[in-house]
Amino acid sequence: QVQLVESGGGLVQAGGSLKLSCTASGRASAMNWYRQTPGNERDFVAGIIGGSSTNYADSVKGRFTISRDDATNTVYLQMDSLEPEDTATYYCHAVTVTDGHYNSYWGQGTHVTVSS
């Protein structure tokens, strides 16, 4: 069982930056960030596998950067040039592999509000 603790959400003006953090209680193969607004599905934002293989949603490419620190099992999401459309609850997601089985874990979410 892996527990995820997120931090870094808050209120920021459009054009500003925020950095989200998510610390896992154990090692994860892949770590991702998703976001969700009321009444909508949870959407993929960014992911990192291993130390350097990254993937981004088209809507955040060039503005968001995902990174990880394996020494502390922490994944970061640096969010720059924020837009009101980025307002959402952001969720950390981790995938572990145990005996060939994939396990999926979610954090509690951290809210980001971008004001215009």
N, CA, C and O atoms as a DFTB+ gen file, in Angstrom:
464 C
 N C O
     1  1       0.839      -1.183       0.000
     2  2       0.000       0.000       0.000
     3  2       0.883       1.245       0.000
     4  3       1.805       1.367       0.807
     5  1       0.590       2.156      -0.907
     6  2       1.337       3.404      -1.001
     7  2       0.402       4.557      -0.684
     8  3      -0.699       4.650      -1.228
     9  1       0.848       5.423       0.190
    10  2       0.081       6.621       0.501
    11  2       0.731       7.823      -0.161
    12  3       1.955       7.941      -0.223
    13  1      -0.118       8.705      -0.650
    14  2       0.351       9.895      -1.364
    15  2      -0.129      11.141      -0.639
    16  3      -1.302      11.257      -0.286
    17  1       0.786      12.061      -0.425
    18  2       0.444      13.313       0.243
    19  2       0.836      14.469      -0.675
    20  3       2.005      14.649      -1.017
    21  1      -0.173      15.241      -1.060
    22  2       0.053      16.355      -1.991
    23  2       0.105      17.673      -1.231
    24  3      -0.448      17.801      -0.139
    25  1       0.774      18.640      -1.825
    26  2       0.791      19.991      -1.279
    27  2       1.119      20.965      -2.411
    28  3       1.557      20.567      -3.490
    29  1       0.896      22.243      -2.137
    30  2       1.304      23.275      -3.076
    31  2       0.187      23.991      -3.802
    32  3       0.439      24.955      -4.524
    33  1      -1.042      23.538      -3.626
    34  2      -2.147      24.217      -4.284
    35  2      -2.414      25.569      -3.664
    36  3      -1.869      25.899      -2.611
    37  1      -3.257      26.357      -4.322
    38  2      -3.590      27.672      -3.796
    39  2      -4.191      28.564      -4.855
    40  3      -4.635      28.103      -5.907
    41  1      -4.196      29.841      -4.559
    42  2      -4.762      30.857      -5.442
    43  2      -3.630      31.641      -6.101
    44  3      -2.693      32.079      -5.433
    45  1      -3.729      31.810      -7.402
    46  2      -2.707      32.550      -8.135
    47  2      -3.380      33.319      -9.260
    48  3      -4.419      32.899      -9.770
    49  1      -2.800      34.426      -9.641
    50  2      -3.335      35.191     -10.760
    51  2      -2.904      34.577     -12.089
    52  3      -1.882      33.897     -12.179
    53  1      -3.697      34.829     -13.099
    54  2      -3.357      34.343     -14.437
    55  2      -1.964      34.836     -14.826
    56  3      -1.603      35.989     -14.589
    57  1      -1.200      33.936     -15.426
    58  2       0.177      34.248     -15.786
    59  2       1.180      33.877     -14.722
    60  3       2.385      33.890     -14.971
    61  1       0.700      33.546     -13.537
    62  2       1.572      33.198     -12.434
    63  2       1.981      31.733     -12.442
    64  3       1.690      30.989     -13.378
    65  1       2.661      31.343     -11.375
    66  2       3.198      29.989     -11.266
    67  2       2.861      29.372      -9.923
    68  3       2.687      30.066      -8.922
    69  1       2.775      28.064      -9.928
    70  2       2.639      27.275      -8.713
    71  2       3.421      25.991      -8.905
    72  3       3.602      25.522     -10.028
    73  1       3.884      25.424      -7.794
    74  2       4.564      24.135      -7.851
    75  2       3.888      23.175      -6.897
    76  3       3.851      23.408      -5.689
    77  1       3.355      22.099      -7.441
    78  2       2.734      21.064      -6.643
    79  2       3.746      19.982      -6.303
    80  3       4.649      19.682      -7.085
    81  1       3.577      19.402      -5.114
    82  2       4.434      18.303      -4.676
    83  2       3.572      17.138      -4.242
    84  3       2.458      17.315      -3.749
    85  1       4.096      15.967      -4.431
    86  2       3.407      14.751      -3.988
    87  2       4.477      13.773      -3.499
    88  3       5.350      13.359      -4.262
    89  1       4.398      13.418      -2.239
    90  2       5.356      12.485      -1.665
    91  2       4.676      11.149      -1.417
    92  3       3.626      11.073      -0.778
    93  1       5.293      10.107      -1.933
    94  2       4.769       8.756      -1.774
    95  2       5.463       8.058      -0.621
    96  3       6.625       8.331      -0.322
    97  1       4.736       7.152       0.026
    98  2       5.307       6.409       1.157
    99  2       6.190       5.265       0.691
   100  3       6.866       4.632       1.503
   101  1       6.192       4.990      -0.620
   102  2       7.040       3.958      -1.180
   103  2       7.397       4.282      -2.607
   104  3       6.923       5.264      -3.178
   105  1       8.247       3.439      -3.180
   106  2       8.727       3.661      -4.544
   107  2       7.625       3.323      -5.546
   108  3       6.947       2.304      -5.413
   109  1       7.453       4.173      -6.536
   110  2       6.459       3.954      -7.582
   111  2       7.154       3.888      -8.934
   112  3       8.136       4.592      -9.169
   113  1       6.652       3.056      -9.807
   114  2       7.212       2.960     -11.152
   115  2       6.872       4.187     -11.963
   116  3       7.734       4.758     -12.631
   117  1       5.643       4.585     -11.908
   118  2       5.187       5.766     -12.645
   119  2       4.411       6.672     -11.694
   120  3       3.704       6.204     -10.802
   121  1       4.559       7.953     -11.901
   122  2       3.804       8.914     -11.112
   123  2       3.193       9.927     -12.063
   124  3       3.832      10.373     -13.016
   125  1       1.958      10.280     -11.792
   126  2       1.201      11.138     -12.697
   127  2       0.464      12.217     -11.919
   128  3       0.266      12.128     -10.707
   129  1       0.072      13.224     -12.656
   130  2      -0.842      14.234     -12.134
   131  2      -2.083      14.247     -13.021
   132  3      -1.996      14.233     -14.249
   133  1      -3.229      14.274     -12.367
   134  2      -4.517      14.430     -13.032
   135  2      -5.189      15.662     -12.448
   136  3      -4.773      16.167     -11.405
   137  1      -6.221      16.142     -13.115
   138  2      -7.005      17.236     -12.561
   139  2      -8.479      17.039     -12.884
   140  3      -8.856      16.382     -13.855
   141  1      -9.290      17.637     -12.027
   142  2     -10.734      17.444     -12.154
   143  2     -11.461      18.702     -11.723
   144  3     -11.111      19.326     -10.722
   145  1     -12.486      19.070     -12.497
   146  2     -13.373      20.167     -12.133
   147  2     -14.750      19.575     -11.849
   148  3     -15.071      18.490     -12.334
   149  1     -15.558      20.276     -11.074
   150  2     -16.877      19.735     -10.691
   151  2     -17.704      19.327     -11.899
   152  3     -17.848      20.084     -12.859
   153  1     -18.241      18.123     -11.833
   154  2     -19.111      17.625     -12.890
   155  2     -18.385      17.033     -14.077
   156  3     -19.014      16.593     -15.038
   157  1     -17.071      17.019     -14.017
   158  2     -16.278      16.504     -15.139
   159  2     -15.420      15.321     -14.706
   160  3     -15.218      15.072     -13.517
   161  1     -14.924      14.603     -15.708
   162  2     -14.062      13.475     -15.418
   163  2     -12.675      13.967     -15.009
   164  3     -12.300      15.115     -15.250
   165  1     -11.938      13.069     -14.390
   166  2     -10.567      13.366     -14.016
   167  2      -9.698      13.204     -15.258
   168  3      -9.695      12.145     -15.885
   169  1      -8.973      14.241     -15.607
   170  2      -8.178      14.249     -16.828
   171  2      -6.687      14.148     -16.531
   172  3      -6.191      14.699     -15.548
   173  1      -5.997      13.442     -17.392
   174  2      -4.536      13.327     -17.286
   175  2      -3.899      14.681     -17.581
   176  3      -4.307      15.390     -18.502
   177  1      -2.884      15.029     -16.773
   178  2      -2.151      16.273     -16.976
   179  2      -0.710      15.987     -17.401
   180  3      -0.235      16.485     -18.422
   181  1      -0.029      15.178     -16.597
   182  2       1.378      14.895     -16.872
   183  2       1.775      13.618     -16.158
   184  3       1.195      13.257     -15.134
   185  1       2.773      12.937     -16.713
   186  2       3.252      11.710     -16.100
   187  2       4.736      11.541     -16.290
   188  3       5.321      12.092     -17.223
   189  1       5.351      10.769     -15.394
   190  2       6.771      10.483     -15.493
   191  2       6.998       9.030     -15.124
   192  3       6.498       8.544     -14.109
   193  1       7.761       8.345     -15.963
   194  2       8.111       6.946     -15.733
   195  2       9.619       6.861     -15.566
   196  3      10.378       7.422     -16.356
   197  1      10.035       6.161     -14.540
   198  2      11.457       6.131     -14.270
   199  2      11.914       7.527     -13.903
   200  3      11.201       8.250     -13.207
   201  1      13.067       7.906     -14.352
   202  2      13.582       9.227     -13.987
   203  2      13.390      10.303     -15.013
   204  3      13.499      11.488     -14.697
   205  1      13.097       9.906     -16.274
   206  2      13.136      10.945     -17.285
   207  2      12.109      10.839     -18.392
   208  3      12.013      11.760     -19.203
   209  1      11.358       9.799     -18.470
   210  2      10.364       9.661     -19.538
   211  2       9.093      10.376     -19.111
   212  3       8.408       9.947     -18.182
   213  1       8.785      11.466     -19.796
   214  2       7.646      12.291     -19.410
   215  2       6.610      12.366     -20.526
   216  3       6.904      12.140     -21.700
   217  1       5.398      12.690     -20.117
   218  2       4.289      12.818     -21.060
   219  2       3.360      13.902     -20.546
   220  3       3.151      14.025     -19.339
   221  1       2.799      14.692     -21.458
   222  2       1.952      15.807     -21.069
   223  2       0.676      15.850     -21.892
   224  3       0.654      15.445     -23.055
   225  1      -0.378      16.344     -21.275
   226  2      -1.590      16.661     -22.030
   227  2      -1.273      17.846     -22.944
   228  3      -0.468      18.711     -22.599
   229  1      -1.909      17.873     -24.098
   230  2      -1.643      18.954     -25.049
   231  2      -1.903      20.326     -24.439
   232  3      -1.225      21.299     -24.770
   233  1      -2.880      20.398     -23.553
   234  2      -3.293      21.683     -22.995
   235  2      -2.243      22.307     -22.067
   236  3      -2.304      23.500     -21.770
   237  1      -1.288      21.502     -21.614
   238  2      -0.293      22.033     -20.680
   239  2       1.123      21.974     -21.221
   240  3       2.050      22.450     -20.565
   241  1       1.311      21.406     -22.394
   242  2       2.657      21.314     -22.979
   243  2       3.280      22.701     -23.116
   244  3       2.650      23.647     -23.590
   245  1       4.529      22.787     -22.686
   246  2       5.230      24.054     -22.759
   247  2       5.000      24.954     -21.566
   248  3       5.698      25.954     -21.399
   249  1       4.026      24.612     -20.730
   250  2       3.735      25.436     -19.545
   251  2       3.996      24.685     -18.238
   252  3       4.418      25.284     -17.249
   253  1       3.747      23.386     -18.237
   254  2       3.925      22.565     -17.038
   255  2       5.135      21.655     -17.204
   256  3       5.449      21.213     -18.309
   257  1       5.807      21.384     -16.093
   258  2       6.951      20.475     -16.110
   259  2       6.834      19.507     -14.945
   260  3       6.692      19.919     -13.794
   261  1       6.893      18.227     -15.252
   262  2       6.853      17.209     -14.208
   263  2       8.272      16.709     -13.965
   264  3       9.062      16.556     -14.896
   265  1       8.574      16.460     -12.706
   266  2       9.887      15.924     -12.349
   267  2       9.725      15.071     -11.094
   268  3       8.690      15.116     -10.429
   269  1      10.758      14.294     -10.781
   270  2      10.674      13.474      -9.589
   271  2      12.016      13.393      -8.903
   272  3      13.067      13.524      -9.530
   273  1      11.960      13.178      -7.612
   274  2      13.149      12.973      -6.789
   275  2      13.022      11.587      -6.183
   276  3      12.264      11.390      -5.233
   277  1      13.748      10.640      -6.718
   278  2      13.621       9.263      -6.250
   279  2      14.164       9.077      -4.837
   280  3      13.790       8.124      -4.153
   281  1      15.020       9.955      -4.403
   282  2      15.574       9.837      -3.050
   283  2      14.486      10.048      -2.001
   284  3      14.548       9.488      -0.906
   285  1      13.495      10.857      -2.346
   286  2      12.420      11.153      -1.401
   287  2      11.051      10.665      -1.898
   288  3      10.028      10.939      -1.272
   289  1      11.039       9.944      -3.025
   290  2       9.778       9.451      -3.602
   291  2       8.788      10.588      -3.817
   292  3       7.600      10.453      -3.527
   293  1       9.279      11.687      -4.316
   294  2       8.447      12.873      -4.511
   295  2       8.369      13.229      -5.987
   296  3       9.373      13.200      -6.700
   297  1       7.186      13.558      -6.428
   298  2       6.980      14.050      -7.790
   299  2       6.502      15.489      -7.694
   300  3       5.729      15.848      -6.806
   301  1       6.972      16.296      -8.617
   302  2       6.633      17.706      -8.635
   303  2       5.918      18.055      -9.943
   304  3       6.114      17.410     -10.973
   305  1       5.096      19.079      -9.871
   306  2       4.494      19.626     -11.078
   307  2       4.684      21.136     -11.021
   308  3       3.997      21.835     -10.277
   309  1       5.619      21.621     -11.812
   310  2       5.843      23.053     -11.926
   311  2       4.878      23.597     -12.966
   312  3       4.895      23.179     -14.124
   313  1       4.044      24.524     -12.547
   314  2       3.016      25.061     -13.429
   315  2       3.290      26.540     -13.664
   316  3       3.215      27.347     -12.737
   317  1       3.603      26.889     -14.892
   318  2       3.893      28.265     -15.271
   319  2       2.845      28.774     -16.245
   320  3       2.092      27.996     -16.830
   321  1       2.808      30.073     -16.409
   322  2       1.855      30.707     -17.333
   323  2       0.445      30.178     -17.107
   324  3      -0.261      29.814     -18.047
   325  1       0.061      30.146     -15.862
   326  2      -1.245      29.575     -15.512
   327  2      -2.387      30.380     -16.105
   328  3      -2.323      31.604     -16.216
   329  1      -3.424      29.665     -16.478
   330  2      -4.611      30.243     -17.078
   331  2      -5.823      29.894     -16.224
   332  3      -5.817      28.881     -15.524
   333  1      -6.868      30.727     -16.274
   334  2      -8.079      30.393     -15.494
   335  2      -8.594      28.980     -15.785
   336  3      -9.184      28.339     -14.916
   337  1      -8.371      28.507     -16.995
   338  2      -8.828      27.159     -17.364
   339  2      -8.060      26.063     -16.629
   340  3      -8.470      24.903     -16.657
   341  1      -6.961      26.410     -15.976
   342  2      -6.203      25.439     -15.193
   343  2      -6.787      25.250     -13.799
   344  3      -6.337      24.384     -13.048
   345  1      -7.780      26.051     -13.451
   346  2      -8.426      25.903     -12.150
   347  2      -9.051      24.525     -12.030
   348  3      -9.861      24.121     -12.864
   349  1      -8.667      23.810     -10.986
   350  2      -9.137      22.437     -10.799
   351  2      -8.572      21.890      -9.499
   352  3      -7.725      22.515      -8.860
   353  1      -9.050      20.725      -9.121
   354  2      -8.403      19.958      -8.070
   355  2      -7.416      19.017      -8.744
   356  3      -7.779      18.263      -9.647
   357  1      -6.189      19.069      -8.306
   358  2      -5.118      18.281      -8.897
   359  2      -4.846      17.062      -8.013
   360  3      -4.696      17.172      -6.796
   361  1      -4.786      15.906      -8.658
   362  2      -4.593      14.649      -7.942
   363  2      -3.285      13.985      -8.371
   364  3      -2.970      13.907      -9.558
   365  1      -2.554      13.524      -7.405
   366  2      -1.362      12.730      -7.655
   367  2      -1.777      11.267      -7.806
   368  3      -2.667      10.786      -7.105
   369  1      -1.130      10.583      -8.715
   370  2      -1.444       9.179      -8.987
   371  2      -0.137       8.408      -9.106
   372  3       0.801       8.865      -9.759
   373  1      -0.077       7.251      -8.480
   374  2       1.135       6.440      -8.532
   375  2       0.798       5.017      -8.953
   376  3      -0.253       4.476      -8.606
   377  1       1.696       4.440      -9.693
   378  2       1.545       3.049     -10.133
   379  2       2.744       2.251      -9.639
   380  3       3.895       2.622      -9.868
   381  1       2.452       1.151      -8.960
   382  2       3.510       0.243      -8.545
   383  2       3.275      -1.114      -9.188
   384  3       2.160      -1.433      -9.600
   385  1       4.325      -1.899      -9.268
   386  2       4.224      -3.238      -9.828
   387  2       4.689      -4.225      -8.771
   388  3       5.813      -4.134      -8.276
   389  1       3.829      -5.159      -8.430
   390  2       4.141      -6.180      -7.430
   391  2       3.805      -7.548      -8.008
   392  3       2.650      -7.836      -8.324
   393  1       4.823      -8.382      -8.142
   394  2       4.623      -9.731      -8.686
   395  2       3.869      -9.697     -10.012
   396  3       2.995     -10.527     -10.261
   397  1       4.209      -8.747     -10.843
   398  2       3.594      -8.643     -12.152
   399  2       2.240      -7.963     -12.172
   400  3       1.638      -7.820     -13.237
   401  1       1.749      -7.543     -11.016
   402  2       0.446      -6.889     -10.938
   403  2       0.633      -5.380     -10.756
   404  3       1.476      -4.918      -9.987
   405  1      -0.185      -4.642     -11.492
   406  2      -0.134      -3.193     -11.393
   407  2      -1.090      -2.731     -10.292
   408  3      -2.232      -3.184     -10.208
   409  1      -0.601      -1.827      -9.458
   410  2      -1.404      -1.264      -8.381
   411  2      -1.480       0.242      -8.580
   412  3      -0.493       0.887      -8.933
   413  1      -2.668       0.792      -8.350
   414  2      -2.921       2.208      -8.615
   415  2      -3.323       2.904      -7.327
   416  3      -4.160       2.402      -6.577
   417  1      -2.726       4.059      -7.073
   418  2      -3.001       4.805      -5.847
   419  2      -3.256       6.268      -6.175
   420  3      -2.686       6.816      -7.119
   421  1      -4.116       6.889      -5.388
   422  2      -4.466       8.296      -5.577
   423  2      -4.236       9.089      -4.305
   424  3      -4.416       8.581      -3.198
   425  1      -3.838      10.337      -4.477
   426  2      -3.762      11.256      -3.364
   427  2      -5.126      11.874      -3.096
   428  3      -6.104      11.581      -3.783
   429  1      -5.172      12.727      -2.093
   430  2      -6.439      13.321      -1.673
   431  2      -6.811      14.545      -2.503
   432  3      -7.949      15.010      -2.443
   433  1      -5.881      15.062      -3.262
   434  2      -6.149      16.212      -4.116
   435  2      -5.730      17.517      -3.471
   436  3      -5.797      17.682      -2.252
   437  1      -5.301      18.431      -4.307
   438  2      -4.972      19.781      -3.854
   439  2      -5.566      20.760      -4.872
   440  3      -5.447      20.565      -6.082
   441  1      -6.202      21.806      -4.362
   442  2      -6.960      22.673      -5.257
   443  2      -6.119      23.845      -5.745
   444  3      -5.370      24.469      -4.993
   445  1      -6.275      24.115      -7.029
   446  2      -5.606      25.253      -7.663
   447  2      -6.673      26.171      -8.246
   448  3      -7.532      25.737      -9.013
   449  1      -6.609      27.428      -7.877
   450  2      -7.511      28.429      -8.439
   451  2      -6.679      29.499      -9.137
   452  3      -5.787      30.099      -8.538
   453  1      -6.986      29.728     -10.409
   454  2      -6.292      30.755     -11.177
   455  2      -7.298      31.864     -11.491
   456  3      -8.278      31.645     -12.202
   457  1      -7.044      33.029     -10.961
   458  2      -7.957      34.145     -11.164
   459  2      -7.554      34.951     -12.403
   460  3      -6.375      35.073     -12.736
   461  1      -8.571      35.492     -13.067
   462  2      -8.303      36.263     -14.297
   463  2      -8.076      37.731     -13.991
   464  3      -7.838      38.522     -14.903
